[in-house]
Amino acid sequence: MYHAPDRERGCCGSMAAARQTARHAYDERVRQFIQHVLARLERRNATGPVAHTSTDGDHTR
């Protein structure tokens, strides 16, 4: 049985749905990455100051 295209979405409705799904997956990956970076920064700051070692010498002169 042939189904006529949906008048609201047209024949590209499934493509729009696929783009929305892909965008949602991308947004979720970005959100998880940002949370991961923030968690690492919090852990790093919780350990206290880290000694700064420079191979360029003293820059205070």
All heavy atoms as TSV, in Angstrom:
chain	resi	resn	atom	element	x	y	z
A	1	MET	N	N	0.841	-1.177	0.000
A	1	MET	CA	C	0.000	0.000	0.000
A	1	MET	C	C	0.888	1.243	0.000
A	1	MET	O	O	1.843	1.341	0.746
A	1	MET	CB	C	-0.908	-0.037	1.235
A	1	MET	CG	C	-1.685	1.231	1.416
A	1	MET	SD	S	-2.630	1.197	2.942
A	1	MET	CE	C	-4.229	1.363	2.256
A	2	TYR	N	N	0.572	2.186	-0.853
A	2	TYR	CA	C	1.347	3.423	-0.974
A	2	TYR	C	C	0.795	4.460	-0.018
A	2	TYR	O	O	-0.394	4.688	0.068
A	2	TYR	CB	C	1.280	3.928	-2.413
A	2	TYR	CG	C	1.928	5.279	-2.583
A	2	TYR	CD1	C	3.310	5.376	-2.623
A	2	TYR	CD2	C	1.170	6.433	-2.686
A	2	TYR	CE1	C	3.923	6.609	-2.777
A	2	TYR	CE2	C	1.774	7.665	-2.838
A	2	TYR	CZ	C	3.154	7.746	-2.879
A	2	TYR	OH	O	3.766	8.955	-3.023
A	3	HIS	N	N	1.710	5.103	0.726
A	3	HIS	CA	C	1.300	6.158	1.644
A	3	HIS	C	C	1.696	7.497	1.057
A	3	HIS	O	O	2.842	7.687	0.654
A	3	HIS	CB	C	1.979	5.989	3.010
A	3	HIS	CG	C	1.533	4.760	3.724
A	3	HIS	ND1	N	0.324	4.659	4.349
A	3	HIS	CD2	C	2.130	3.555	3.878
A	3	HIS	CE1	C	0.198	3.467	4.880
A	3	HIS	NE2	N	1.282	2.766	4.604
A	4	ALA	N	N	0.786	8.412	1.027
A	4	ALA	CA	C	1.076	9.761	0.544
A	4	ALA	C	C	1.991	10.458	1.535
A	4	ALA	O	O	1.918	10.214	2.740
A	4	ALA	CB	C	-0.223	10.543	0.385
A	5	PRO	N	N	2.861	11.326	1.047
A	5	PRO	CA	C	3.748	12.060	1.973
A	5	PRO	C	C	2.937	12.907	2.948
A	5	PRO	O	O	1.887	13.429	2.600
A	5	PRO	CB	C	4.577	12.948	1.063
A	5	PRO	CG	C	4.221	12.628	-0.332
A	5	PRO	CD	C	3.074	11.683	-0.332
A	6	ASP	N	N	3.445	13.026	4.124
A	6	ASP	CA	C	2.801	13.843	5.150
A	6	ASP	C	C	2.813	15.296	4.694
A	6	ASP	O	O	3.837	15.827	4.291
A	6	ASP	CB	C	3.580	13.686	6.467
A	6	ASP	CG	C	2.928	14.402	7.625
A	6	ASP	OD1	O	1.823	14.949	7.440
A	6	ASP	OD2	O	3.529	14.417	8.705
A	7	ARG	N	N	1.686	15.955	4.752
A	7	ARG	CA	C	1.597	17.341	4.263
A	7	ARG	C	C	2.457	18.283	5.103
A	7	ARG	O	O	3.018	19.239	4.581
A	7	ARG	CB	C	0.150	17.818	4.279
A	7	ARG	CG	C	-0.680	17.196	3.198
A	7	ARG	CD	C	-2.095	17.794	3.228
A	7	ARG	NE	N	-2.978	17.098	2.339
A	7	ARG	CZ	C	-3.178	17.437	1.072
A	7	ARG	NH1	N	-2.551	18.474	0.573
A	7	ARG	NH2	N	-3.995	16.758	0.322
A	8	GLU	N	N	2.564	18.037	6.399
A	8	GLU	CA	C	3.364	18.929	7.249
A	8	GLU	C	C	4.846	18.776	6.989
A	8	GLU	O	O	5.588	19.740	6.879
A	8	GLU	CB	C	3.084	18.638	8.729
A	8	GLU	CG	C	2.014	19.502	9.316
A	8	GLU	CD	C	1.856	19.256	10.798
A	8	GLU	OE1	O	2.885	19.203	11.492
A	8	GLU	OE2	O	0.715	19.108	11.242
A	9	ARG	N	N	5.315	17.554	6.934
A	9	ARG	CA	C	6.753	17.303	6.828
A	9	ARG	C	C	7.199	17.093	5.400
A	9	ARG	O	O	8.377	17.116	5.118
A	9	ARG	CB	C	7.122	16.077	7.656
A	9	ARG	CG	C	7.062	16.354	9.136
A	9	ARG	CD	C	7.330	15.123	9.902
A	9	ARG	NE	N	6.128	14.861	10.684
A	9	ARG	CZ	C	5.829	13.743	11.275
A	9	ARG	NH1	N	6.641	12.749	11.207
A	9	ARG	NH2	N	4.721	13.607	11.946
A	10	GLY	N	N	6.297	16.837	4.507
A	10	GLY	CA	C	6.661	16.560	3.120
A	10	GLY	C	C	7.400	15.235	3.015
A	10	GLY	O	O	7.382	14.413	3.924
A	11	CYS	N	N	8.063	15.042	1.911
A	11	CYS	CA	C	8.764	13.770	1.708
A	11	CYS	C	C	10.103	13.761	2.425
A	11	CYS	O	O	10.794	12.758	2.426
A	11	CYS	CB	C	8.938	13.496	0.216
A	11	CYS	SG	S	9.801	14.804	-0.642
A	12	CYS	N	N	10.494	14.847	3.027
A	12	CYS	CA	C	11.785	14.920	3.711
A	12	CYS	C	C	11.644	14.758	5.218
A	12	CYS	O	O	12.585	15.022	5.958
A	12	CYS	CB	C	12.468	16.255	3.417
A	12	CYS	SG	S	12.838	16.471	1.673
A	13	GLY	N	N	10.495	14.344	5.697
A	13	GLY	CA	C	10.277	14.195	7.133
A	13	GLY	C	C	11.243	13.231	7.777
A	13	GLY	O	O	11.788	13.497	8.849
A	14	SER	N	N	11.504	12.109	7.118
A	14	SER	CA	C	12.417	11.126	7.709
A	14	SER	C	C	13.846	11.657	7.735
A	14	SER	O	O	14.604	11.378	8.648
A	14	SER	CB	C	12.350	9.802	6.955
A	14	SER	OG	O	12.727	9.993	5.605
A	15	MET	N	N	14.199	12.467	6.742
A	15	MET	CA	C	15.539	13.054	6.712
A	15	MET	C	C	15.680	14.071	7.841
A	15	MET	O	O	16.715	14.118	8.508
A	15	MET	CB	C	15.771	13.730	5.361
A	15	MET	CG	C	17.184	14.107	5.148
A	15	MET	SD	S	18.204	12.627	5.116
A	15	MET	CE	C	19.555	13.209	4.181
A	16	ALA	N	N	14.647	14.854	8.065
A	16	ALA	CA	C	14.674	15.827	9.160
A	16	ALA	C	C	14.766	15.103	10.495
A	16	ALA	O	O	15.488	15.536	11.392
A	16	ALA	CB	C	13.437	16.711	9.116
A	17	ALA	N	N	14.051	14.005	10.632
A	17	ALA	CA	C	14.111	13.233	11.871
A	17	ALA	C	C	15.500	12.647	12.074
A	17	ALA	O	O	16.022	12.635	13.196
A	17	ALA	CB	C	13.063	12.113	11.833
A	18	ALA	N	N	16.129	12.197	10.993
A	18	ALA	CA	C	17.485	11.655	11.098
A	18	ALA	C	C	18.469	12.743	11.502
A	18	ALA	O	O	19.352	12.514	12.334
A	18	ALA	CB	C	17.904	11.035	9.761
A	19	ARG	N	N	18.318	13.951	10.933
A	19	ARG	CA	C	19.193	15.065	11.311
A	19	ARG	C	C	18.999	15.436	12.776
A	19	ARG	O	O	19.961	15.717	13.488
A	19	ARG	CB	C	18.923	16.285	10.428
A	19	ARG	CG	C	19.574	16.204	9.078
A	19	ARG	CD	C	19.584	17.557	8.386
A	19	ARG	NE	N	18.267	18.162	8.282
A	19	ARG	CZ	C	17.438	18.000	7.255
A	19	ARG	NH1	N	17.808	17.269	6.231
A	19	ARG	NH2	N	16.266	18.594	7.239
A	20	GLN	N	N	17.748	15.420	13.225
A	20	GLN	CA	C	17.467	15.757	14.623
A	20	GLN	C	C	18.102	14.718	15.544
A	20	GLN	O	O	18.684	15.074	16.571
A	20	GLN	CB	C	15.964	15.831	14.856
A	20	GLN	CG	C	15.599	16.246	16.265
A	20	GLN	CD	C	14.103	16.370	16.459
A	20	GLN	OE1	O	13.321	16.139	15.551
A	20	GLN	NE2	N	13.689	16.729	17.650
A	21	THR	N	N	18.016	13.446	15.180
A	21	THR	CA	C	18.614	12.380	15.986
A	21	THR	C	C	20.132	12.533	16.019
A	21	THR	O	O	20.758	12.408	17.079
A	21	THR	CB	C	18.228	10.999	15.419
A	21	THR	OG1	O	16.800	10.896	15.453
A	21	THR	CG2	C	18.830	9.871	16.229
A	22	ALA	N	N	20.721	12.826	14.866
A	22	ALA	CA	C	22.175	13.005	14.803
A	22	ALA	C	C	22.582	14.215	15.638
A	22	ALA	O	O	23.593	14.174	16.352
A	22	ALA	CB	C	22.626	13.169	13.358
A	23	ARG	N	N	21.805	15.282	15.557
A	23	ARG	CA	C	22.128	16.486	16.336
A	23	ARG	C	C	22.038	16.200	17.832
A	23	ARG	O	O	22.872	16.651	18.612
A	23	ARG	CB	C	21.153	17.611	15.938
A	23	ARG	CG	C	21.382	18.903	16.664
A	23	ARG	CD	C	22.756	19.449	16.326
A	23	ARG	NE	N	23.041	20.641	17.069
A	23	ARG	CZ	C	23.634	21.691	16.564
A	23	ARG	NH1	N	24.018	21.699	15.317
A	23	ARG	NH2	N	23.853	22.741	17.296
A	24	HIS	N	N	21.014	15.439	18.222
A	24	HIS	CA	C	20.854	15.086	19.636
A	24	HIS	C	C	22.058	14.269	20.118
A	24	HIS	O	O	22.584	14.509	21.210
A	24	HIS	CB	C	19.558	14.309	19.838
A	24	HIS	CG	C	19.354	13.836	21.232
A	24	HIS	ND1	N	19.048	14.686	22.271
A	24	HIS	CD2	C	19.451	12.596	21.783
A	24	HIS	CE1	C	18.949	13.986	23.393
A	24	HIS	NE2	N	19.192	12.730	23.123
A	25	ALA	N	N	22.494	13.312	19.317
A	25	ALA	CA	C	23.648	12.488	19.688
A	25	ALA	C	C	24.907	13.354	19.801
A	25	ALA	O	O	25.700	13.189	20.729
A	25	ALA	CB	C	23.852	11.380	18.654
A	26	TYR	N	N	25.073	14.288	18.870
A	26	TYR	CA	C	26.235	15.192	18.905
A	26	TYR	C	C	26.191	16.058	20.161
A	26	TYR	O	O	27.200	16.200	20.861
A	26	TYR	CB	C	26.235	16.062	17.659
A	26	TYR	CG	C	27.259	17.169	17.703
A	26	TYR	CD1	C	28.601	16.904	17.435
A	26	TYR	CD2	C	26.894	18.476	18.032
A	26	TYR	CE1	C	29.543	17.909	17.486
A	26	TYR	CE2	C	27.836	19.488	18.089
A	26	TYR	CZ	C	29.162	19.202	17.811
A	26	TYR	OH	O	30.096	20.200	17.877
A	27	ASP	N	N	25.028	16.637	20.449
A	27	ASP	CA	C	24.883	17.480	21.638
A	27	ASP	C	C	25.203	16.699	22.908
A	27	ASP	O	O	25.827	17.228	23.826
A	27	ASP	CB	C	23.459	18.050	21.728
A	27	ASP	CG	C	23.178	19.102	20.668
A	27	ASP	OD1	O	24.132	19.559	19.998
A	27	ASP	OD2	O	21.998	19.466	20.498
A	28	GLU	N	N	24.782	15.442	22.948
A	28	GLU	CA	C	25.047	14.614	24.129
A	28	GLU	C	C	26.546	14.361	24.280
A	28	GLU	O	O	27.091	14.418	25.381
A	28	GLU	CB	C	24.285	13.289	24.013
A	28	GLU	CG	C	24.442	12.386	25.210
A	28	GLU	CD	C	23.866	12.957	26.507
A	28	GLU	OE1	O	23.020	13.865	26.449
A	28	GLU	OE2	O	24.270	12.492	27.580
A	29	ARG	N	N	27.240	14.084	23.164
A	29	ARG	CA	C	28.692	13.866	23.230
A	29	ARG	C	C	29.405	15.126	23.703
A	29	ARG	O	O	30.326	15.059	24.510
A	29	ARG	CB	C	29.233	13.430	21.864
A	29	ARG	CG	C	28.923	12.010	21.502
A	29	ARG	CD	C	29.753	11.532	20.321
A	29	ARG	NE	N	29.634	12.369	19.151
A	29	ARG	CZ	C	28.719	12.235	18.203
A	29	ARG	NH1	N	27.819	11.288	18.304
A	29	ARG	NH2	N	28.704	13.046	17.157
A	30	VAL	N	N	28.985	16.285	23.209
A	30	VAL	CA	C	29.599	17.550	23.620
A	30	VAL	C	C	29.358	17.792	25.099
A	30	VAL	O	O	30.266	18.182	25.841
A	30	VAL	CB	C	29.070	18.722	22.765
A	30	VAL	CG1	C	29.501	20.060	23.334
A	30	VAL	CG2	C	29.534	18.581	21.323
A	31	ARG	N	N	28.129	17.546	25.565
A	31	ARG	CA	C	27.798	17.747	26.972
A	31	ARG	C	C	28.657	16.850	27.865
A	31	ARG	O	O	29.203	17.294	28.872
A	31	ARG	CB	C	26.309	17.443	27.210
A	31	ARG	CG	C	25.834	17.760	28.615
A	31	ARG	CD	C	24.406	17.308	28.832
A	31	ARG	NE	N	24.254	15.870	28.739
A	31	ARG	CZ	C	24.588	15.021	29.731
A	31	ARG	NH1	N	25.082	15.481	30.859
A	31	ARG	NH2	N	24.441	13.730	29.584
A	32	GLN	N	N	28.814	15.588	27.471
A	32	GLN	CA	C	29.628	14.662	28.262
A	32	GLN	C	C	31.091	15.097	28.270
A	32	GLN	O	O	31.765	14.998	29.296
A	32	GLN	CB	C	29.493	13.243	27.711
A	32	GLN	CG	C	28.151	12.624	28.021
A	32	GLN	CD	C	28.035	11.219	27.464
A	32	GLN	OE1	O	28.954	10.700	26.825
A	32	GLN	NE2	N	26.893	10.595	27.698
A	33	PHE	N	N	31.593	15.579	27.133
A	33	PHE	CA	C	32.982	16.031	27.067
A	33	PHE	C	C	33.194	17.219	28.003
A	33	PHE	O	O	34.185	17.264	28.740
A	33	PHE	CB	C	33.347	16.410	25.622
A	33	PHE	CG	C	34.693	17.049	25.514
A	33	PHE	CD1	C	35.846	16.280	25.611
A	33	PHE	CD2	C	34.825	18.408	25.325
A	33	PHE	CE1	C	37.101	16.863	25.522
A	33	PHE	CE2	C	36.078	18.999	25.232
A	33	PHE	CZ	C	37.209	18.228	25.330
A	34	ILE	N	N	32.276	18.177	27.973
A	34	ILE	CA	C	32.408	19.359	28.836
A	34	ILE	C	C	32.375	18.948	30.301
A	34	ILE	O	O	33.178	19.425	31.112
A	34	ILE	CB	C	31.307	20.396	28.510
A	34	ILE	CG1	C	31.576	20.990	27.125
A	34	ILE	CG2	C	31.243	21.482	29.572
A	34	ILE	CD1	C	30.451	21.854	26.588
A	35	GLN	N	N	31.476	18.034	30.662
A	35	GLN	CA	C	31.424	17.564	32.047
A	35	GLN	C	C	32.731	16.876	32.433
A	35	GLN	O	O	33.221	17.042	33.547
A	35	GLN	CB	C	30.244	16.613	32.242
A	35	GLN	CG	C	28.917	17.328	32.295
A	35	GLN	CD	C	27.767	16.382	32.582
A	35	GLN	OE1	O	27.846	15.184	32.310
A	35	GLN	NE2	N	26.695	16.910	33.119
A	36	HIS	N	N	33.300	16.110	31.506
A	36	HIS	CA	C	34.561	15.415	31.768
A	36	HIS	C	C	35.682	16.421	32.020
A	36	HIS	O	O	36.470	16.274	32.964
A	36	HIS	CB	C	34.893	14.513	30.576
A	36	HIS	CG	C	36.250	13.898	30.636
A	36	HIS	ND1	N	36.555	12.865	31.493
A	36	HIS	CD2	C	37.387	14.176	29.966
A	36	HIS	CE1	C	37.833	12.541	31.337
A	36	HIS	NE2	N	38.352	13.312	30.423
A	37	VAL	N	N	35.759	17.455	31.182
A	37	VAL	CA	C	36.801	18.476	31.341
A	37	VAL	C	C	36.629	19.208	32.667
A	37	VAL	O	O	37.604	19.433	33.396
A	37	VAL	CB	C	36.776	19.466	30.150
A	37	VAL	CG1	C	37.665	20.664	30.421
A	37	VAL	CG2	C	37.209	18.760	28.876
A	38	LEU	N	N	35.394	19.578	33.003
A	38	LEU	CA	C	35.149	20.263	34.269
A	38	LEU	C	C	35.527	19.385	35.457
A	38	LEU	O	O	36.118	19.871	36.428
A	38	LEU	CB	C	33.680	20.696	34.365
A	38	LEU	CG	C	33.270	21.813	33.411
A	38	LEU	CD1	C	31.778	22.063	33.509
A	38	LEU	CD2	C	34.050	23.079	33.689
A	39	ALA	N	N	35.213	18.099	35.391
A	39	ALA	CA	C	35.566	17.182	36.482
A	39	ALA	C	C	37.077	17.084	36.630
A	39	ALA	O	O	37.606	17.074	37.749
A	39	ALA	CB	C	34.964	15.798	36.224
A	40	ARG	N	N	37.805	17.035	35.502
A	40	ARG	CA	C	39.273	16.980	35.579
A	40	ARG	C	C	39.838	18.251	36.185
A	40	ARG	O	O	40.778	18.202	36.984
A	40	ARG	CB	C	39.871	16.755	34.195
A	40	ARG	CG	C	39.674	15.333	33.704
A	40	ARG	CD	C	40.467	15.071	32.476
A	40	ARG	NE	N	41.894	15.169	32.779
A	40	ARG	CZ	C	42.846	15.115	31.864
A	40	ARG	NH1	N	42.549	14.975	30.613
A	40	ARG	NH2	N	44.112	15.200	32.215
A	41	LEU	N	N	39.274	19.410	35.808
A	41	LEU	CA	C	39.748	20.669	36.378
A	41	LEU	C	C	39.484	20.729	37.874
A	41	LEU	O	O	40.330	21.197	38.638
A	41	LEU	CB	C	39.069	21.851	35.682
A	41	LEU	CG	C	39.567	22.160	34.275
A	41	LEU	CD1	C	38.677	23.218	33.628
A	41	LEU	CD2	C	41.008	22.614	34.300
A	42	GLU	N	N	38.334	20.251	38.294
A	42	GLU	CA	C	38.017	20.243	39.726
A	42	GLU	C	C	38.978	19.343	40.494
A	42	GLU	O	O	39.460	19.698	41.563
A	42	GLU	CB	C	36.571	19.796	39.946
A	42	GLU	CG	C	35.556	20.847	39.547
A	42	GLU	CD	C	34.131	20.351	39.646
A	42	GLU	OE1	O	33.920	19.192	40.076
A	42	GLU	OE2	O	33.235	21.123	39.292
A	43	ARG	N	N	39.270	18.163	39.934
A	43	ARG	CA	C	40.219	17.246	40.593
A	43	ARG	C	C	41.601	17.875	40.660
A	43	ARG	O	O	42.298	17.778	41.648
A	43	ARG	CB	C	40.286	15.916	39.840
A	43	ARG	CG	C	39.169	14.963	40.173
A	43	ARG	CD	C	39.504	13.569	39.709
A	43	ARG	NE	N	39.847	13.528	38.297
A	43	ARG	CZ	C	39.031	13.166	37.328
A	43	ARG	NH1	N	37.809	12.816	37.596
A	43	ARG	NH2	N	39.437	13.161	36.076
A	44	ARG	N	N	41.992	18.544	39.578
A	44	ARG	CA	C	43.312	19.165	39.531
A	44	ARG	C	C	43.412	20.288	40.562
A	44	ARG	O	O	44.425	20.419	41.247
A	44	ARG	CB	C	43.548	19.714	38.129
A	44	ARG	CG	C	44.911	20.279	37.938
A	44	ARG	CD	C	45.116	20.659	36.496
A	44	ARG	NE	N	45.978	21.822	36.455
A	44	ARG	CZ	C	46.038	22.682	35.472
A	44	ARG	NH1	N	45.246	22.532	34.444
A	44	ARG	NH2	N	46.856	23.694	35.514
A	45	ASN	N	N	42.372	21.088	40.672
A	45	ASN	CA	C	42.391	22.187	41.629
A	45	ASN	C	C	42.285	21.682	43.066
A	45	ASN	O	O	42.799	22.325	43.976
A	45	ASN	CB	C	41.248	23.165	41.342
A	45	ASN	CG	C	41.498	23.940	40.062
A	45	ASN	OD1	O	42.632	24.065	39.611
A	45	ASN	ND2	N	40.434	24.440	39.475
A	46	ALA	N	N	41.673	20.547	43.266
A	46	ALA	CA	C	41.518	20.002	44.613
A	46	ALA	C	C	42.838	19.471	45.158
A	46	ALA	O	O	43.023	19.375	46.364
A	46	ALA	CB	C	40.479	18.881	44.607
A	47	THR	N	N	43.786	19.157	44.286
A	47	THR	CA	C	45.065	18.608	44.741
A	47	THR	C	C	46.010	19.697	45.211
A	47	THR	O	O	47.069	19.400	45.733
A	47	THR	CB	C	45.747	17.789	43.628
A	47	THR	OG1	O	45.978	18.648	42.514
A	47	THR	CG2	C	44.903	16.613	43.226
A	48	GLY	N	N	45.637	20.944	45.026
A	48	GLY	CA	C	46.491	22.033	45.478
A	48	GLY	C	C	47.392	22.522	44.377
A	48	GLY	O	O	47.346	22.041	43.248
A	49	PRO	N	N	48.241	23.487	44.694
A	49	PRO	CA	C	49.115	24.060	43.667
A	49	PRO	C	C	50.121	23.039	43.162
A	49	PRO	O	O	50.596	22.184	43.916
A	49	PRO	CB	C	49.811	25.216	44.379
A	49	PRO	CG	C	49.584	25.016	45.823
A	49	PRO	CD	C	48.410	24.103	45.986
A	50	VAL	N	N	50.411	23.144	41.900
A	50	VAL	CA	C	51.377	22.252	41.267
A	50	VAL	C	C	52.629	23.068	40.982
A	50	VAL	O	O	52.544	24.208	40.523
A	50	VAL	CB	C	50.798	21.673	39.955
A	50	VAL	CG1	C	51.808	20.782	39.261
A	50	VAL	CG2	C	49.513	20.921	40.237
A	51	ALA	N	N	53.784	22.488	41.264
A	51	ALA	CA	C	55.046	23.189	41.021
A	51	ALA	C	C	55.178	23.473	39.527
A	51	ALA	O	O	54.945	22.602	38.695
A	51	ALA	CB	C	56.210	22.342	41.498
A	52	HIS	N	N	55.535	24.698	39.214
A	52	HIS	CA	C	55.702	25.083	37.817
A	52	HIS	C	C	57.163	24.902	37.434
A	52	HIS	O	O	58.051	25.487	38.038
A	52	HIS	CB	C	55.288	26.545	37.617
A	52	HIS	CG	C	55.489	27.007	36.210
A	52	HIS	ND1	N	54.698	26.559	35.178
A	52	HIS	CD2	C	56.380	27.846	35.669
A	52	HIS	CE1	C	55.105	27.121	34.053
A	52	HIS	NE2	N	56.132	27.906	34.334
A	53	THR	N	N	57.394	24.088	36.442
A	53	THR	CA	C	58.767	23.905	35.957
A	53	THR	C	C	58.832	24.458	34.556
A	53	THR	O	O	58.004	24.176	33.712
A	53	THR	CB	C	59.161	22.410	35.955
A	53	THR	OG1	O	58.215	21.711	35.159
A	53	THR	CG2	C	59.175	21.843	37.359
A	54	SER	N	N	59.822	25.283	34.323
A	54	SER	CA	C	59.970	25.894	33.009
A	54	SER	C	C	61.358	25.613	32.489
A	54	SER	O	O	62.344	25.703	33.207
A	54	SER	CB	C	59.755	27.410	33.146
A	54	SER	OG	O	60.030	28.018	31.898
A	55	THR	N	N	61.419	25.309	31.211
A	55	THR	CA	C	62.732	25.082	30.568
A	55	THR	C	C	63.260	26.366	29.974
A	55	THR	O	O	64.346	26.399	29.453
A	55	THR	CB	C	62.617	23.998	29.498
A	55	THR	OG1	O	61.643	24.439	28.531
A	55	THR	CG2	C	62.233	22.665	30.079
A	56	ASP	N	N	62.475	27.451	30.053
A	56	ASP	CA	C	62.872	28.715	29.450
A	56	ASP	C	C	63.623	29.614	30.416
A	56	ASP	O	O	63.994	30.732	30.068
A	56	ASP	CB	C	61.628	29.476	28.952
A	56	ASP	CG	C	60.940	28.708	27.851
A	56	ASP	OD1	O	61.624	28.007	27.085
A	56	ASP	OD2	O	59.714	28.806	27.755
A	57	GLY	N	N	63.817	29.209	31.632
A	57	GLY	CA	C	64.513	30.041	32.595
A	57	GLY	C	C	63.548	30.941	33.359
A	57	GLY	O	O	62.347	30.844	33.230
A	58	ASP	N	N	64.110	31.864	34.105
A	58	ASP	CA	C	63.322	32.768	34.940
A	58	ASP	C	C	62.836	33.939	34.103
A	58	ASP	O	O	63.636	34.658	33.508
A	58	ASP	CB	C	64.178	33.253	36.102
A	58	ASP	CG	C	63.388	34.086	37.076
A	58	ASP	OD1	O	62.139	34.091	36.994
A	58	ASP	OD2	O	64.011	34.713	37.946
A	59	HIS	N	N	61.517	34.143	34.071
A	59	HIS	CA	C	60.946	35.232	33.283
A	59	HIS	C	C	60.630	36.455	34.100
A	59	HIS	O	O	59.960	37.355	33.642
A	59	HIS	CB	C	59.668	34.757	32.580
A	59	HIS	CG	C	59.927	33.685	31.582
A	59	HIS	ND1	N	60.522	33.913	30.377
A	59	HIS	CD2	C	59.682	32.349	31.626
A	59	HIS	CE1	C	60.626	32.772	29.703
A	59	HIS	NE2	N	60.129	31.817	30.442
A	60	THR	N	N	61.105	36.536	35.354
A	60	THR	CA	C	60.777	37.648	36.217
A	60	THR	C	C	61.746	38.804	36.047
A	60	THR	O	O	61.568	39.843	36.641
A	60	THR	CB	C	60.752	37.214	37.693
A	60	THR	OG1	O	62.021	36.674	38.040
A	60	THR	CG2	C	59.658	36.186	37.916
A	61	ARG	N	N	62.795	38.625	35.299
A	61	ARG	CA	C	63.798	39.690	35.144
A	61	ARG	C	C	63.377	40.706	34.133
A	61	ARG	O	O	62.788	40.539	33.175
A	61	ARG	CB	C	65.130	39.098	34.728
A	61	ARG	CG	C	65.738	38.291	35.817
A	61	ARG	CD	C	67.095	37.828	35.399
A	61	ARG	NE	N	67.064	36.373	35.474
A	61	ARG	CZ	C	67.996	35.600	34.996
A	61	ARG	NH1	N	69.012	36.091	34.381
A	61	ARG	NH2	N	67.931	34.317	35.127
